[in-house]
Amino acid sequence: MKKTLLGLLLLGSTLLAEVTNTPATIDFIEVKKMKIIDIRTEGEWIQTGIIKDANLITFFDEKYGYDTEQFMGALNKVVEKDEQFAIICNTGSRTKLIANFLGNKHDYNVVNLTGGMVKLFQEGFQPEFYAPPSIEESNTSN
């Protein structure tokens, strides 16, 4: 009986999930015109550049620590609860976790861009340069 109940609960949570996995491609980035949330760290943005108009919201820091409340607050300023949006990281491993967290636990309609930035670079994607905000810019945005 317990196994049946657990199975039904798991099935029900996946039926409600709004998670789509799709390869990160230049066509997706340029044609879909969907909001993209780049969850990489600032160091990664500096090192490799960013997708033009992507929303930069770090989930894990350099030591794999995270602040779910801060991330969710920043995300909710950018997307509506029922709006479909995409998330990307370097290889797709972090976004796989985050997409399931957002879709299965919080009912967001999220697209996980599998392969991440690495896949885009393999296709010849040319990122935009990322310059961290200056101290003055950081102070005025608070």
Secondary structure, 3 states (H helix, E strand, C coil): CHHHHHHHHHHHHHHHCEEEEEECCHHHHHHHCCCEEECCCHHHHHHHCECCCCEECCCECCCCCECHHHHHHHHHHHCCCCCEEEEECCCCHHHHHHHHHHHHHHCCEEEEEECHHHHHHHCCCCCECCCCCCHHHHHHCC
